[in-house]
Amino acid sequence: MFSNISWGEMLILLVAALVILGPERLPGAVRWTTQSLKQVRDYATGATSQLKQELGPEFDEIRKPLEQLNELRSMNPKSMLTKHLLDGDDSLLTGNFDKPITAGNSGFGEYGMPHQQKPLERNERPPVDPDAT
């Protein structure tokens, strides 16, 4: 829940709460906050389980588009390249070439480096890639 708050920020919040509330009221405020968060989490869990019971198998059909949306939200340029162009192998992007890349990755040699093409002969036209133009 607080995965995007670092320990330093938590310490600053604790010091600010200590200054604002004082040492007498701070333990009660912390206790009230934790109880409230537990209660909200219990309400959310109860609502989810109630929906699952009432909808039955239709609940999974409702969740599928939401899971796809969450998958799209987690996509960034690096993960898109890794997933769609490199078949999940990120060694080309990270520079970690410790293990050989499988033959399934077309266009790349044994250790992730592009295949060396033979040089063009004199007056030979280079190949045209219609998708690249």
Protein Blocks (a to p, Z undefined) as FASTA:
>chain_A
ZZmbcfklmmmmmmmmmmmnopmlmmmmmmmmmmmmmmmmmmmmmmmmmmmmmnmmmmmm
mmmmmmmmmmmmmpcfklmmmmmmnnopaklmnopakbccdfklghiafkopacdddddd
ehiacdddfklZZ
